[in-house]
Amino acid sequence: MVQGSLDERSFAFLGIVIRPYPEGKVDFFLVKTKEEQMIRDADKTYMERAIMLALKGQGLTGTNPIVGCVIVKNHKVIAEGYHLVSGGPHAEAKALSLAGVRAKGATLYVNLEPCFSYKGKRTPPCVEAIIKAKIKRCVVAMKDPNPRVNGRSFTLLKAKGIKTELGLLKKEAEKINEPYINVVRKGLPLVVSKMALTLDGKVASYSGDSKWLSNELSRTLVHHKRSKFDAVMVGIGTVQKDDPKLNVRKVKGRNPQKIIIDPECEISLNAKVLRDENKVLVIVNSSAKKKRVERLLNAGVRVIFAGGRAGTVNLKETLAMLPVLGISSVLLEGGPTLLTAALKEKVVDRILWFIVPKLLGNDAKGIIGAMAIKTIKKALTVKAPEYYELDGDLIVEGRIN
């Protein structure tokens, strides 16, 4: 059971926290009457439902956003839908299809601006389907950051006489679509550092033993998180030391892509992580020995070359290649060496750290290597951190500045 300060409507295991709005705070329009207050409360309920539906597609839509849609008429939900797979029907299209003629005069709730027609688009534009269905009112959480859409659907809906309202649960909507937003704005997948560490900041004893720092419940949460990410990334050191499988075992869910940072192509063909070669990407330095690379290729393992100094790879360059492969989120599970390199290259977006009530001492392995940060003012900071407890382990989540 999740303990701590989270309220009863929190969804910590889904990576999102929905908190009640403080009394008197108005989020997207002014409340003037008791009737309008009731409408506002109902709108929040339906938008929360749209967000929960969207989360069903988490980790399944590639570089596309996750979207949920709820259609309401006469205070009753008449249809729902969510985006399940890249290239498949969108949430609005599914919901409108289920609603049929009943959609006329209804209110549609969706966590992301309906898509607009543009060259190269694979699916029919949802904004036109909404207009055709004669939806009366459209409540949307956030604009689509895609410059080919950004605000154009709102303009068209208003021109067609459909009442549109924007901004309800905007922060929650942005959080669940962070991978999509990252790809659109930066061209890079969302990178989340997952680490387990002691109260004194250590990840392994002086002998290198690290199993198991966190408790059973925390490890179950990690497997749940893995199932929601497109890929999990570790360095060759972790593979050689721990021989991990990097799959999902403790919960039901799909296995992510496995990305191994292996500059000199040292990985053994007997490594457990290679048993499902179709799910593995090995990133090597462009100068890696040809025979080692050919050995992997002959075994059916995909290899990607990246630049960087000898014995390293450029992580930003590596990550920039991943969206082309449909990867928009990466769970960084490597050790201190990989984490330090990622922090130095400023490619870590968020942390998911498990702080365990143990102490290992100064001779144990620290979580982060040398960063050459001279002053406290230049320290990396974690923005808007969230804390919760799982059977004694303290979980900290937040965005790296």
C-alpha positions, 0 to 999 in steps of 0.5 A, a space after each residue: 500500500 502506498 503511504 505518505 502525503 498523497 491524497 486518495 485520488 493519487 495515481 502514484 503507480 501510473 506516474 501521475 498525481 491528480 490533486 483536488 483544486 484548493 477552495 476558490 481556485 478557478 482553473 479555466 473559467 470564472 465560476 459565477 453561479 452554483 450551476 456553473 460550479 457544478 459544471 466545473 466539478 463535472 468537467 474535472 471528473 470527465 477530464 480525469 477520466 480522459 487522462 486515465 484512459 490516455 494512460 492505457 496507451 502509455 508505452 504503446 504509441 511510440 513517438 505519438 502522444 497518449 490520448 483519452 476521450 470522453 463524450 458526455 450528453 445529458 450528464 451521462 457518458 455515452 462513449 469513450 476511447 483512447 489511442 492504443 497504438 501508433 498508426 491506429 485510430 485516435 481516441 476521438 475517432 474511437 469515441 465518436 464511432 461508438 457514440 454515432 448519432 448520439 454525439 450530436 449536441 454532446 460535450 467532448 473531453 480530451 486531454 490533447 488538442 484534436 489533430 489537424 490535417 497536414 501533409 504526411 499524416 497517417 490518420 484522418 484528422 479528428 477535428 474534422 470528425 468532431 465537426 461532422 459529428 456536430 459536437 456542441 462543446 469541446 473541453 481540452 486540457 492542453 494544446 498540441 505542441 506539434 507546430 503543424 497543429 498547435 492551435 489550428 484545431 481550436 481556430 477551426 472548431 470556433 469558426 464552426 460554432 463549437 464552444 471550446 475551452 482550454 486548460 482544464 488539468 493542463 499540468 496533469 495532461 502535460 505530465 503524462 505526455 512528457 515523452 511526446 512533448 520532449 520529442 517534439 520540442 527537443 528531438 530527444 526522448 524523455 530520459 528518467 534516471 532510476 536509481 536505488 541508493 542509501 541514506 548516505 548516497 551509496 549504490 553498492 558496498 565497497 565490494 560491489 554488492 548491490 542486491 538488493 538495496 530496495 525492498 520488494 515493493 519498490 522493485 515491483 514498482 520498477 517493473 511496472 515503470 519499465 512496462 510503461 517505457 519504450 526502452 531501458 538503458 544500461 552501460 556495459 559495466 552493469 551488464 558485465 557485473 550484474 548480468 541483468 535481463 532488463 525485462 518485466 517480471 513482477 507485473 503484467 506488461 510488455 518488455 521495453 527495448 533494451 539499450 546497452 551502451 557498449 563503446 568498445 563492443 565488449 558484450 558477451 553473446 551469453 549475456 542474459 540481456 541478449 536472449 531476446 535479440 529483437 528487443 536489443 540495441 547495442 550502441 558502440 563507438 564508431 571506432 569499435 573493432 570490426 570483428 567484435 561488431 560482426 560477431 554481434 550482427 551475425 548473432 542477430 543483434 542490432 548495433 548502432 554506431 555513435 561518435 565520442 572519445 575512445 571508450 565512450 559514446 556521445 549520449 545526446 547523439 545516441 538519444 537523438 537517433 532513438 525517436 526514428 526507431 519509435 522510442 520516446 521514453 528511456 528509463 536510465 537504469 545504468 550505474 554511476 558511470 552512465 548516470 554521471 555521463 548523462 548528467 554531464 551531457 544534460 540529457 537526464 530529464 527526470 529522476 525516479 530514485 529510491 532512497 533506502 534506510 541503510 548506510 554503507 559508509 565512505 568506502 562504498 560506491 557513490 551514486 554520482 561520480 566527479 562533476 566538477 561543480 565548483 559552487 552550490 549555485 551551479 548545482 543541479 536541482 530537482 524541480 517540483 519534487 514529489 515524495 512517497 513511501 513504499 514499505 520504508 523506502 522513500 521514492 523521490 520523483 522530480 524534473 532535473 533543471 
